[in-house]
Amino acid sequence: MALSFHLHPRQLSAAILLAGLFLILINPQIGLSQTNKKKELKEKRQKLLDDIELSRKMFKKTRENRKESLEELENLQKQIQIRQRLINNISQEIALINKNMEETNQIISSFEGDLDNLKQEYAKMVRYAYKNLSARNKLAFIFSAESFNQAYNRLQYFRQYKEFREEQARLIKEVKQKLENKVEDLEKKKQEKKALLAKQSQQREKLRKTKEQKDELVTKLKDKEENLRAEIKEKKQTAEELDQAIKKIIRKEIREAKKQSQEKEETDALDQTPGAAELSADFSNNQNKLPWPVDKGLIASTFGEHYHPVLKGIKTKNNGINIKTSENSRVYSVFEGTVLNVVYNPGFQRAVIVRHGQYFTVYSNLKEIYVQEGDKLTTGDTVGIVYTDPNDGKTELHFEVWKGTEKLNPELWLVNK
């Protein structure tokens, strides 16, 4: 009895290849970049929550010492900024989950179609085997061979067919398991999204209440315009006195450097002392990489000119940044250098100026100093302790960065926290 047999190898191989491709799609390595992004956003969310808690504690401390103050308003504004960034961060997390859910749905849909194709092919093979591959037909097909080699090849043919069916069954089982895992993963993403939406809603409500507090405080502070103007005048005078003291010290350093060199440019002259050029280059290469001068803190006032939060048309200027921190916080050198001078003024308390080649860093509003003129510092050395104002409970470091006599924005030099 002659037996005709058609395996349709191309069709079946295509089905296996299709399943294999989708197995690759769900390999964990494919989603590695999204996993890293998710981790990054989660860590950023926690950092913002920590910043809000730190700001809240400072706000509480301020209220205990002096109600309805400009410092209280600054704290509220900082909380609003951080909470808005937190809400935006959660929005990014939700968008990432939505993207993951969309991709997961596509994979599930493709798996379902692929699994259906595999099952249909397998069913055809089973039906064909039932009709044509009985033990009697197989023996007849083998013994009808014209040679021993042909009989052996036909025997191998049946063995391969059996292995192929077993492989198809295994593949169906594997694809089915992967499909179930993806469905479970999708459900987890839905729950994660639901939790994030709830957190976002909570933060928006807290933001609304904080804005109301701020508006109420602004209204109350407007009735204290005379006091506010006096406070602005006092702060401006203190800033100018510190500015003049720094310029005087730096210009003296430049004059001495020029005496030892033939350079006309002040920054070039500063690089002529031994090791100064290398130190300048190292400092310059560390933009956005310098460590913070305190362990924990929030930037209460940024670099440059700002409109007053209460008095319309009034501008204030900051030659550096003010970092609000906790009481008795230590201050650290952000880079290796030499202590150029230590100055004192009732307005800005104690200030330490450190030279780094043609660059200078200034640490002001210190109550204790642990260095003296001429000391060699390395990154992270303790410079002093931040002063806490007994009148309002504010603990704030004033930090500046200079290049020669040019003031630079310190935020562009410190590492992002």
LUMSENU-504903 format. One record per residue (C-alpha): residue number from 0; residue in one letter; x, y, z. Coordinates in steps of 0.05 Angstrom, whole numbers, padded with zeros to 5 digits. Each point is the difference from the previous one (the first is absolute). Layout:
N
ATOM; NUM; A; X; Y; Z $
...
***
This chain:
417
ATOM; 0; M; 00000; 00000; 00000 $
ATOM; 1; A; 00029; 00067; -00020 $
ATOM; 2; L; -00004; 00055; 00051 $
ATOM; 3; S; 00002; 00074; -00020 $
ATOM; 4; F; 00018; 00049; 00055 $
ATOM; 5; H; 00006; 00076; -00001 $
ATOM; 6; L; 00028; 00036; 00062 $
ATOM; 7; H; -00005; 00071; -00029 $
ATOM; 8; P; 00067; 00017; 00032 $
ATOM; 9; R; 00002; 00073; -00022 $
ATOM; 10; Q; -00067; 00015; 00030 $
ATOM; 11; L; 00016; -00035; 00066 $
ATOM; 12; S; 00070; 00031; 00004 $
ATOM; 13; A; -00031; 00069; -00010 $
ATOM; 14; A; -00046; -00012; 00058 $
ATOM; 15; I; 00058; -00021; 00045 $
ATOM; 16; L; 00041; 00060; -00023 $
ATOM; 17; L; -00058; 00047; 00015 $
ATOM; 18; A; -00006; -00028; 00070 $
ATOM; 19; G; 00074; 00006; 00010 $
ATOM; 20; L; 00000; 00072; -00020 $
ATOM; 21; F; -00052; 00017; 00052 $
ATOM; 22; L; 00038; -00038; 00053 $
ATOM; 23; I; 00058; 00047; -00015 $
ATOM; 24; L; -00047; 00060; 00006 $
ATOM; 25; I; -00016; -00017; 00072 $
ATOM; 26; N; 00072; -00013; 00019 $
ATOM; 27; P; 00015; 00043; 00062 $
ATOM; 28; Q; 00060; 00031; -00035 $
ATOM; 29; I; -00045; 00034; -00051 $
ATOM; 30; G; -00034; 00041; 00055 $
ATOM; 31; L; 00064; 00016; 00037 $
ATOM; 32; S; 00001; 00073; -00021 $
ATOM; 33; Q; -00072; 00010; 00022 $
ATOM; 34; T; 00016; -00035; 00066 $
ATOM; 35; N; 00058; 00047; 00011 $
ATOM; 36; K; -00044; 00060; -00016 $
ATOM; 37; K; -00053; -00025; 00049 $
ATOM; 38; K; 00053; -00008; 00054 $
ATOM; 39; E; 00027; 00070; -00013 $
ATOM; 40; L; -00069; 00032; 00005 $
ATOM; 41; K; -00016; -00038; 00064 $
ATOM; 42; E; 00066; 00023; 00032 $
ATOM; 43; K; -00013; 00071; -00022 $
ATOM; 44; R; -00071; -00003; 00030 $
ATOM; 45; Q; 00029; -00023; 00067 $
ATOM; 46; K; 00052; 00056; -00002 $
ATOM; 47; L; -00054; 00052; -00012 $
ATOM; 48; L; -00041; -00029; 00057 $
ATOM; 49; D; 00061; 00006; 00045 $
ATOM; 50; D; 00010; 00072; -00022 $
ATOM; 51; I; -00073; 00016; 00016 $
ATOM; 52; E; 00008; -00030; 00069 $
ATOM; 53; L; 00064; 00040; 00012 $
ATOM; 54; S; -00035; 00064; -00024 $
ATOM; 55; R; -00060; -00016; 00045 $
ATOM; 56; K; 00045; -00006; 00061 $
ATOM; 57; M; 00034; 00065; -00016 $
ATOM; 58; F; -00068; 00033; -00010 $
ATOM; 59; K; -00022; -00025; 00068 $
ATOM; 60; K; 00065; 00026; 00032 $
ATOM; 61; T; -00011; 00068; -00032 $
ATOM; 62; R; -00071; 00006; 00025 $
ATOM; 63; E; 00021; -00017; 00070 $
ATOM; 64; N; 00050; 00057; 00000 $
ATOM; 65; R; -00034; 00054; -00042 $
ATOM; 66; K; -00069; -00002; -00030 $
ATOM; 67; E; -00020; 00035; -00064 $
ATOM; 68; S; 00072; 00010; -00023 $
ATOM; 69; L; 00033; 00003; -00068 $
ATOM; 70; E; 00038; -00063; 00020 $
ATOM; 71; E; -00067; -00035; 00010 $
ATOM; 72; L; -00021; 00023; -00070 $
ATOM; 73; E; 00065; -00026; -00030 $
ATOM; 74; N; -00012; -00068; 00032 $
ATOM; 75; L; -00071; -00003; -00028 $
ATOM; 76; Q; 00024; 00019; -00069 $
ATOM; 77; K; 00054; -00054; 00004 $
ATOM; 78; Q; -00052; -00052; 00020 $
ATOM; 79; I; -00043; 00021; -00059 $
ATOM; 80; Q; 00059; -00007; -00049 $
ATOM; 81; I; 00020; -00068; 00026 $
ATOM; 82; R; -00071; -00026; 00002 $
ATOM; 83; Q; -00012; 00023; -00071 $
ATOM; 84; R; 00063; -00037; -00022 $
ATOM; 85; L; -00025; -00061; 00038 $
ATOM; 86; I; -00067; 00002; -00037 $
ATOM; 87; N; 00037; 00006; -00066 $
ATOM; 88; N; 00044; -00059; 00019 $
ATOM; 89; I; -00061; -00043; 00016 $
ATOM; 90; S; -00030; 00020; -00067 $
ATOM; 91; Q; 00063; -00027; -00034 $
ATOM; 92; E; -00006; -00064; 00039 $
ATOM; 93; I; -00072; -00008; -00022 $
ATOM; 94; A; 00018; 00015; -00072 $
ATOM; 95; L; 00054; -00054; 00003 $
ATOM; 96; I; -00049; -00050; 00029 $
ATOM; 97; N; -00051; 00017; -00055 $
ATOM; 98; K; 00054; -00013; -00052 $
ATOM; 99; N; 00018; -00066; 00033 $
ATOM; 100; M; -00074; -00020; 00003 $
ATOM; 101; E; -00009; 00016; -00074 $
ATOM; 102; E; 00061; -00041; -00019 $
ATOM; 103; T; -00023; -00057; 00045 $
ATOM; 104; N; -00069; 00000; -00032 $
ATOM; 105; Q; 00031; -00004; -00069 $
ATOM; 106; I; 00043; -00059; 00022 $
ATOM; 107; I; -00060; -00035; 00031 $
ATOM; 108; S; -00040; 00010; -00063 $
ATOM; 109; S; 00056; -00028; -00043 $
ATOM; 110; F; 00011; -00059; 00047 $
ATOM; 111; E; -00074; -00017; -00002 $
ATOM; 112; G; 00001; -00001; -00077 $
ATOM; 113; D; 00065; -00039; -00001 $
ATOM; 114; L; -00025; -00050; 00051 $
ATOM; 115; D; -00063; -00011; -00041 $
ATOM; 116; N; 00042; -00013; -00062 $
ATOM; 117; L; 00044; -00050; 00037 $
ATOM; 118; K; -00061; -00037; 00027 $
ATOM; 119; Q; -00031; -00004; -00070 $
ATOM; 120; E; 00063; -00028; -00030 $
ATOM; 121; Y; 00007; -00049; 00057 $
ATOM; 122; A; -00073; -00022; -00009 $
ATOM; 123; K; 00013; -00012; -00075 $
ATOM; 124; M; 00060; -00043; 00017 $
ATOM; 125; V; -00040; -00041; 00050 $
ATOM; 126; R; -00057; -00012; -00049 $
ATOM; 127; Y; 00048; -00019; -00055 $
ATOM; 128; A; 00037; -00048; 00046 $
ATOM; 129; Y; -00066; -00032; 00021 $
ATOM; 130; K; -00021; -00011; -00072 $
ATOM; 131; N; 00065; -00019; -00032 $
ATOM; 132; L; 00052; -00020; 00051 $
ATOM; 133; S; -00029; -00063; 00032 $
ATOM; 134; A; 00050; -00054; 00018 $
ATOM; 135; R; -00023; -00042; -00059 $
ATOM; 136; N; 00008; 00056; -00051 $
ATOM; 137; K; 00068; 00019; 00028 $
ATOM; 138; L; 00025; -00072; -00005 $
ATOM; 139; A; -00027; -00007; -00070 $
ATOM; 140; F; 00033; 00066; -00020 $
ATOM; 141; I; 00067; -00023; 00028 $
ATOM; 142; F; -00001; -00070; -00029 $
ATOM; 143; S; -00021; 00025; -00069 $
ATOM; 144; A; 00068; 00034; -00006 $
ATOM; 145; E; 00042; -00021; -00060 $
ATOM; 146; S; 00065; -00002; 00041 $
ATOM; 147; F; 00025; -00005; 00070 $
ATOM; 148; N; 00023; 00073; -00001 $
ATOM; 149; Q; -00068; 00023; -00022 $
ATOM; 150; A; -00033; -00041; 00055 $
ATOM; 151; Y; 00048; 00030; 00051 $
ATOM; 152; N; -00015; 00071; -00024 $
ATOM; 153; R; -00075; -00013; 00005 $
ATOM; 154; L; 00009; -00024; 00071 $
ATOM; 155; Q; 00040; 00062; 00017 $
ATOM; 156; Y; -00055; 00041; -00032 $
ATOM; 157; F; -00052; -00027; 00049 $
ATOM; 158; R; 00047; 00013; 00059 $
ATOM; 159; Q; 00011; 00072; -00021 $
ATOM; 160; Y; -00074; 00009; -00010 $
ATOM; 161; K; -00013; -00024; 00072 $
ATOM; 162; E; 00054; 00047; 00027 $
ATOM; 163; F; -00029; 00057; -00040 $
ATOM; 164; R; -00069; -00012; 00030 $
ATOM; 165; E; 00030; -00002; 00070 $
ATOM; 166; E; 00037; 00065; -00014 $
ATOM; 167; Q; -00064; 00033; -00024 $
ATOM; 168; A; -00036; -00022; 00064 $
ATOM; 169; R; 00057; 00027; 00043 $
ATOM; 170; L; 00000; 00066; -00038 $
ATOM; 171; I; -00075; 00007; 00008 $
ATOM; 172; K; 00007; -00010; 00075 $
ATOM; 173; E; 00057; 00050; 00005 $
ATOM; 174; V; -00036; 00054; -00040 $
ATOM; 175; K; -00062; -00011; 00042 $
ATOM; 176; Q; 00040; 00010; 00064 $
ATOM; 177; K; 00033; 00063; -00027 $
ATOM; 178; L; -00068; 00026; -00019 $
ATOM; 179; E; -00027; -00012; 00070 $
ATOM; 180; N; 00061; 00035; 00029 $
ATOM; 181; K; -00012; 00060; -00044 $
ATOM; 182; V; -00073; 00004; 00020 $
ATOM; 183; E; 00021; -00002; 00073 $
ATOM; 184; D; 00052; 00054; -00013 $
ATOM; 185; L; -00052; 00044; -00033 $
ATOM; 186; E; -00045; -00006; 00061 $
ATOM; 187; K; 00058; 00021; 00045 $
ATOM; 188; K; 00012; 00061; -00044 $
ATOM; 189; K; -00073; 00019; 00005 $
ATOM; 190; Q; 00004; -00003; 00077 $
ATOM; 191; E; 00065; 00040; -00001 $
ATOM; 192; K; -00032; 00053; -00043 $
ATOM; 193; K; -00060; 00004; 00045 $
ATOM; 194; A; 00045; 00011; 00061 $
ATOM; 195; L; 00040; 00054; -00036 $
ATOM; 196; L; -00064; 00036; -00021 $
ATOM; 197; A; -00022; 00000; 00073 $
ATOM; 198; K; 00067; 00029; 00022 $
ATOM; 199; Q; -00003; 00053; -00054 $
ATOM; 200; S; -00070; 00020; 00023 $
ATOM; 201; Q; 00025; 00006; 00072 $
ATOM; 202; Q; 00059; 00043; -00020 $
ATOM; 203; R; -00045; 00046; -00041 $
ATOM; 204; E; -00045; 00010; 00060 $
ATOM; 205; K; 00060; 00016; 00044 $
ATOM; 206; L; 00026; 00048; -00053 $
ATOM; 207; R; -00067; 00036; -00001 $
ATOM; 208; K; 00000; 00009; 00075 $
ATOM; 209; T; 00073; 00024; 00001 $
ATOM; 210; K; -00017; 00052; -00054 $
ATOM; 211; E; -00058; 00024; 00042 $
ATOM; 212; Q; 00047; 00007; 00060 $
ATOM; 213; K; 00049; 00039; -00043 $
ATOM; 214; D; -00054; 00047; -00026 $
ATOM; 215; E; -00025; 00014; 00070 $
ATOM; 216; L; 00071; 00014; 00024 $
ATOM; 217; V; 00014; 00047; -00058 $
ATOM; 218; T; -00063; 00039; 00018 $
ATOM; 219; K; 00023; 00007; 00072 $
ATOM; 220; L; 00071; 00019; -00019 $
ATOM; 221; K; -00025; 00056; -00045 $
ATOM; 222; D; -00022; 00035; 00063 $
ATOM; 223; K; 00072; -00001; 00024 $
ATOM; 224; E; 00030; 00036; -00060 $
ATOM; 225; E; 00041; 00047; 00042 $
ATOM; 226; N; 00033; -00057; 00038 $
ATOM; 227; L; 00012; -00038; -00065 $
ATOM; 228; R; 00034; 00059; -00033 $
ATOM; 229; A; 00045; 00008; 00061 $
ATOM; 230; E; 00017; -00074; -00003 $
ATOM; 231; I; 00017; 00005; -00075 $
ATOM; 232; K; 00045; 00060; 00014 $
ATOM; 233; E; 00036; -00037; 00055 $
ATOM; 234; K; 00011; -00063; -00042 $
ATOM; 235; K; 00024; 00042; -00059 $
ATOM; 236; Q; 00051; 00035; 00044 $
ATOM; 237; T; 00024; -00066; 00029 $
ATOM; 238; A; 00007; -00029; -00070 $
ATOM; 239; E; 00040; 00061; -00024 $
ATOM; 240; E; 00046; -00004; 00060 $
ATOM; 241; L; 00015; -00074; -00014 $
ATOM; 242; D; 00008; 00015; -00074 $
ATOM; 243; Q; 00051; 00055; 00014 $
ATOM; 244; A; 00038; -00043; 00049 $
ATOM; 245; I; 00005; -00057; -00051 $
ATOM; 246; K; 00021; 00046; -00056 $
ATOM; 247; K; 00053; 00033; 00043 $
ATOM; 248; I; 00030; -00068; 00019 $
ATOM; 249; I; -00002; -00027; -00072 $
ATOM; 250; R; 00030; 00065; -00030 $
ATOM; 251; K; 00056; -00003; 00050 $
ATOM; 252; E; 00014; -00072; -00021 $
ATOM; 253; I; -00001; 00021; -00074 $
ATOM; 254; R; 00049; 00058; 00013 $
ATOM; 255; E; 00049; -00046; 00035 $
ATOM; 256; A; -00007; -00051; -00056 $
ATOM; 257; K; 00014; 00054; -00053 $
ATOM; 258; K; 00063; 00021; 00036 $
ATOM; 259; Q; 00026; -00071; -00009 $
ATOM; 260; S; -00019; -00005; -00073 $
ATOM; 261; Q; -00004; 00041; -00063 $
ATOM; 262; E; -00073; -00016; -00013 $
ATOM; 263; K; -00048; 00058; -00011 $
ATOM; 264; E; -00064; -00040; 00006 $
ATOM; 265; E; -00019; -00011; 00073 $
ATOM; 266; T; -00022; -00072; -00007 $
ATOM; 267; D; 00063; -00017; -00039 $
ATOM; 268; A; 00042; 00031; 00054 $
ATOM; 269; L; -00036; -00043; 00053 $
ATOM; 270; D; 00022; -00062; -00038 $
ATOM; 271; Q; 00074; 00017; 00003 $
ATOM; 272; T; 00012; -00024; 00071 $
ATOM; 273; P; 00024; -00073; 00006 $
ATOM; 274; G; -00056; -00049; -00010 $
ATOM; 275; A; -00052; 00054; -00011 $
ATOM; 276; A; -00012; -00014; -00074 $
ATOM; 277; E; -00012; -00074; 00013 $
ATOM; 278; L; -00047; 00016; 00058 $
ATOM; 279; S; -00039; 00050; -00043 $
ATOM; 280; A; -00007; -00052; -00055 $
ATOM; 281; D; -00023; -00053; 00050 $
ATOM; 282; F; -00051; 00048; 00031 $
ATOM; 283; S; -00025; 00021; -00069 $
ATOM; 284; N; -00010; -00073; -00020 $
ATOM; 285; N; -00044; -00012; 00061 $
ATOM; 286; Q; -00059; 00044; -00021 $
ATOM; 287; N; -00064; -00034; 00023 $
ATOM; 288; K; 00043; -00050; 00039 $
ATOM; 289; L; 00020; 00037; 00064 $
ATOM; 290; P; -00029; -00028; 00064 $
ATOM; 291; W; -00048; 00042; 00041 $
ATOM; 292; P; 00032; 00040; 00057 $
ATOM; 293; V; -00051; -00029; 00050 $
ATOM; 294; D; -00027; -00070; 00011 $
ATOM; 295; K; -00073; 00019; -00007 $
ATOM; 296; G; -00030; 00064; -00025 $
ATOM; 297; L; -00047; 00037; -00047 $
ATOM; 298; I; 00016; 00060; -00043 $
ATOM; 299; A; -00041; 00056; 00031 $
ATOM; 300; S; 00025; 00055; -00045 $
ATOM; 301; T; 00031; -00009; -00069 $
ATOM; 302; F; 00054; 00039; -00036 $
ATOM; 303; G; -00014; 00067; -00034 $
ATOM; 304; E; -00056; 00051; 00003 $
ATOM; 305; H; -00070; -00017; 00024 $
ATOM; 306; Y; -00065; 00038; 00009 $
ATOM; 307; H; -00021; 00007; 00073 $
ATOM; 308; P; -00056; -00049; 00016 $
ATOM; 309; V; -00042; 00053; 00035 $
ATOM; 310; L; 00022; 00070; -00022 $
ATOM; 311; K; -00017; 00013; -00073 $
ATOM; 312; G; 00055; 00028; -00044 $
ATOM; 313; I; 00055; -00012; 00052 $
ATOM; 314; K; 00059; -00043; -00021 $
ATOM; 315; T; 00051; -00035; 00044 $
ATOM; 316; K; 00067; -00027; -00021 $
ATOM; 317; N; 00037; -00062; 00023 $
ATOM; 318; N; 00074; -00007; -00017 $
ATOM; 319; G; -00003; -00074; 00017 $
ATOM; 320; I; -00051; -00048; 00028 $
ATOM; 321; N; -00030; -00008; 00070 $
ATOM; 322; I; -00006; -00071; 00023 $
ATOM; 323; K; -00050; -00012; 00056 $
ATOM; 324; T; 00022; -00056; 00045 $
ATOM; 325; S; -00009; -00028; 00071 $
ATOM; 326; E; 00030; 00030; 00063 $
ATOM; 327; N; 00074; -00015; 00014 $
ATOM; 328; S; 00011; -00025; -00071 $
ATOM; 329; R; 00073; -00008; -00019 $
ATOM; 330; V; 00027; 00035; -00062 $
ATOM; 331; Y; 00050; -00035; -00045 $
ATOM; 332; S; 00049; 00022; -00053 $
ATOM; 333; V; -00027; -00017; -00069 $
ATOM; 334; F; 00069; -00007; -00031 $
ATOM; 335; E; 00073; -00002; 00018 $
ATOM; 336; G; 00031; 00068; 00010 $
ATOM; 337; T; 00033; 00049; 00048 $
ATOM; 338; V; -00036; 00043; 00052 $
ATOM; 339; L; 00012; 00071; -00024 $
ATOM; 340; N; -00032; 00038; 00056 $
ATOM; 341; V; -00051; -00002; 00056 $
ATOM; 342; V; -00042; 00063; 00010 $
ATOM; 343; Y; -00053; 00021; 00051 $
ATOM; 344; N; -00059; 00047; -00004 $
ATOM; 345; P; -00062; 00004; 00046 $
ATOM; 346; G; -00043; -00005; -00062 $
ATOM; 347; F; 00029; -00062; -00033 $
ATOM; 348; Q; 00035; -00027; 00063 $
ATOM; 349; R; 00064; -00037; -00020 $
ATOM; 350; A; 00019; -00014; -00072 $
ATOM; 351; V; 00055; -00045; -00027 $
ATOM; 352; I; 00031; 00012; -00069 $
ATOM; 353; V; 00036; -00059; -00032 $
ATOM; 354; R; 00043; 00006; -00063 $
ATOM; 355; H; 00001; -00054; -00054 $
ATOM; 356; G; 00049; 00028; -00051 $
ATOM; 357; Q; -00038; 00056; -00036 $
ATOM; 358; Y; -00065; -00022; 00033 $
ATOM; 359; F; -00025; 00018; 00070 $
ATOM; 360; T; -00056; -00027; 00045 $
ATOM; 361; V; -00031; 00039; 00056 $
ATOM; 362; Y; -00034; -00031; 00061 $
ATOM; 363; S; -00038; 00054; 00039 $
ATOM; 364; N; -00046; 00005; 00061 $
ATOM; 365; L; 00042; -00047; 00043 $
ATOM; 366; K; -00001; 00001; 00076 $
ATOM; 367; E; 00062; -00042; 00009 $
ATOM; 368; I; 00063; -00006; -00043 $
ATOM; 369; Y; 00046; -00061; -00001 $
ATOM; 370; V; 00051; 00028; -00049 $
ATOM; 371; Q; 00048; 00058; -00004 $
ATOM; 372; E; 00036; 00039; -00053 $
ATOM; 373; G; 00050; -00042; -00039 $
ATOM; 374; D; -00031; -00068; 00016 $
ATOM; 375; K; 00002; -00051; -00056 $
ATOM; 376; L; -00068; -00032; -00009 $
ATOM; 377; T; -00023; -00062; -00037 $
ATOM; 378; T; -00071; -00014; -00024 $
ATOM; 379; G; -00046; -00013; 00058 $
ATOM; 380; D; 00043; 00032; 00055 $
ATOM; 381; T; -00042; 00034; 00054 $
ATOM; 382; V; 00002; 00076; -00006 $
ATOM; 383; G; -00047; 00018; 00057 $
ATOM; 384; I; -00071; 00000; 00028 $
ATOM; 385; V; -00060; 00038; -00029 $
ATOM; 386; Y; -00027; 00057; 00042 $
ATOM; 387; T; -00072; -00003; 00025 $
ATOM; 388; D; -00035; 00067; 00009 $
ATOM; 389; P; -00031; 00002; 00070 $
ATOM; 390; N; -00054; 00049; -00024 $
ATOM; 391; D; -00032; -00043; -00053 $
ATOM; 392; G; 00033; -00069; 00009 $
ATOM; 393; K; 00027; 00002; -00071 $
ATOM; 394; T; 00062; -00042; -00014 $
ATOM; 395; E; 00026; 00021; -00068 $
ATOM; 396; L; 00067; -00006; -00035 $
ATOM; 397; H; 00019; 00053; -00051 $
ATOM; 398; F; 00044; -00032; -00054 $
ATOM; 399; E; 00035; 00035; -00058 $
ATOM; 400; V; 00045; -00020; -00058 $
ATOM; 401; W; 00047; 00050; -00035 $
ATOM; 402; K; 00047; -00003; -00059 $
ATOM; 403; G; 00049; 00057; 00011 $
ATOM; 404; T; -00046; 00059; 00016 $
ATOM; 405; E; -00059; -00030; -00039 $
ATOM; 406; K; -00058; -00029; 00039 $
ATOM; 407; L; -00025; -00068; -00024 $
ATOM; 408; N; -00066; -00037; 00012 $
ATOM; 409; P; 00016; -00052; 00053 $
ATOM; 410; E; -00058; -00044; -00021 $
ATOM; 411; L; 00035; -00014; -00065 $
ATOM; 412; W; 00060; -00028; 00038 $
ATOM; 413; L; -00033; -00043; 00053 $
ATOM; 414; V; -00023; -00070; -00016 $
ATOM; 415; N; -00074; -00009; -00010 $
ATOM; 416; K; -00033; -00029; 00062 $
***
